Amino acid sequence: MSLNRILIFISTLSVVSALYFHIGETEKKCFIEEIPDETMVVGRYKVLIFDPQVNEYVPTTAGLGMHVEIKDHDSKVVLSRTYASEGRFTFTSASAGEHSICLHSNSSAWFASGQLRVHLDIQVGEHAVDYQQIQAKDKLSELQLRVRQLLDQVEQITKEQNYQRYREERFRATSISTNERVLWWSIFQTAILLITGFGQMRHLKSFFEAKKLV
């Protein structure tokens, strides 16, 4: 495999997801991101409001904002804050696992159409790092910056591999627990059938003896 293919493969391991969705006045939208531990996540968003006069989405009025709430896999709140109609939020995962990212408008009093369009871009890992800012701050050359990027990518790959091992161990534990429960349930069913059959035989024997058939 050539060096270029290796670099392309490494760069695809970091997560970047961009989308847009529509949201109502009291509606909340949540997204699930599987994030390794000690990984920085940056979310950028922009809110547009539907204008029936022009029949399209336009920039929102002043005062309208978005409330962002992020919880980890244990339902512990990582971030809960209200932002403006356009901006970004940043957090670093303390533990590996699924993180819930929920957004909803801070109020429904500012818009009458009842519908917003939210453009959301979530960047995880080294893609969340602004390397141009780092280059200007630390006065790095192009080669030094590229080495820095590769080191961050290797570190992110290590975190991803550790997280996959964690998922595999959790899946194996779940499979073992499920198999044990299925085994004990089968034994319980067999015991119930044996006890039921034995009781029926005793009842039939008593019935035949009472009728003096045996």
N, C-alpha and C positions, 0 to 999 in steps of 0.2 A: 504494500500500500504506500502510495507516495505521500510526501509531507503535506501537500495541499489537501489531500483527502482526509488525512488525520486531523488537520486544523478544522476542516469543515465538519467532521464528525464531532469534534470537541465542542464547537460552537453551537451545535444543535441540541446539546444536552441541557442548556439553560432554558428557562421557561419564559416565553413572552406570549401574552394573549391580549388581543384587542377586539372590541366588539361595541355594539351600541344596543340599547334596549329602550322600550317605552315604559313609563311608570305613571300611575294615577296619583290622585291627591293623597290618599292615605295608604297607598300600596308600598310594600317593601320588597326589594329584590336582593336575593342572597346568592352568592357564588362560593363554591368549594374549591380550594386550592391545596394540593398536597405539597407541603413545604418541608425541606430538611431543617434540622436544628441550626441555630446561629446563622440564618440566611436572611439577607436584607430583601425587603419587598417594597417596591415603589408603585403606587397607583396614580395615574393621571386621568382626570375626567373633565368633561365639559357638558353643561346642561343647556339644552335648547327648549324653548316653549312654543307650543303650537298656536299660531295666529290664524284664526278663522277668516280674517279679512283678506289675507294674502294666500291662505290655504297652504301654508308651509311652516316649518320650524325656524324660529328666529332667536337671536340671543335673548336671554331672560332679563327681566327688570331688576333694578337694584333691590337688595334685601332678600332675594330668593337664594337659598343655599341648600347644601346636601349634608345630611348627617351620616357619618361613616362609623360603623361598629364592627369590630373584628374580634372573633373568639377563636381560641385554639380547640384542640380535640377534646379537652376536658371542660369545655364551655366556660373557660376563664376569659374574661374580657382583656384583650390585648390593647385595643384602641377604641375609644368612644369620643367622638368630637364632631362638631358642626363646622363645616367649611363654607366658602363662598360658592357661587354658581360654577366657577371654574378654578381648578387648582390641582393639588397633588397631596397624597398622604403617604407616609413612610413608617414602616415598623420592621423590627428584627425578630424573627421567631426564636422563642426561648426553648422550645422542644419540637421534635419532629412529629408530623402528623397532618391531618386535615384541618385547615383553617377556614372558618366561615367569614366571608366578607359581605356585609349587608349595607345597603344604601337606601335612604328614603329622604324625601324633601323635609326641610325643617318646619314648613308651614304650608297650609293650603290657601292662605288668604290672599296671596299675591297673583294668582292666576285663575282665570275663569274657565278656561278650556278643559281643565282637569287632566291634561296629558302633557308629559315632558318626554324629551328624548335625551338620554344620557349616553354620551360616548365615554367608554371606559377602556383604559389600557393598563394592564397589570404586568409588571416586569419583575422577574424573580432571579436572584443570583447575580452573576457578574453583569448581566444586561441592565441591572438597576443602578450600576455605578456610572457616574458621569466622568469618563476618562479625559475628556477635554478640559474639564475643570481641574482635575488632578494634575494634568500635564502643565497647565498654566501656573498652578499653585506651587508644585514641586520643581518646576523648570526642567522637565524631563525631555530627552530627545525622543525621536520617533522609535528608535530601537529600544530604548529603556521603557517607553510606554507599552510597546508590544510585548516585551518580556513581562511587564507587570500584568498585562491582560492574560497572558498565557498562565502565569502563576495563579491568578484568580480563578481561571477556568479549571486548572488542575485541582485546586482546593474545592471548587464547586462539584467537580466530578467525584471527589472523595466523599463529600457530604451526601451526594446522591446515592453512591454505592452503600454507604452506611445506612441510609434510610431504606434502601431496597432490602438490605439484610434484616433490618428491623421489621419490615413488612413481611418478609418471608418467615421469620421466627414467629411473628404474631399469627400468620396464617397457619403455620404448622401447629401451634398451640391450639388454635381454634379447631383444626381438623381432628387433632387427637381428642380434644374434649367432646366434639360431636360424635366421633366413633365410640367413645366410652359410653356416652349417653344412649346411643343407639343399641349398643350391646346390652346395657342394663335394662333398657326398655324391652328388648327381646326376651331377656331372662324373666322379667316381670310378667310379660304376656304369657310365656310358657308356663310359669308357675300358676297364674290365674286359670289357665286352661286345665292344668292338671288338678288343681283344687276343685274346679267346677265339675270336671269329669268324675272325680272321686265322690263328690257330694251327690251327683246324680245316680251313681251306682248304689250308694248307700240308701238313697231314697227309693230307688226301684226295688232293692232287696227287701226293704221294710214293707213296701207296698205288696210285693208278692207273698211275703210271709203273713201279712195281715189278711190277705185273701185266701191263704192256704193253698197257693198255687205251687209252692215249692216245699 
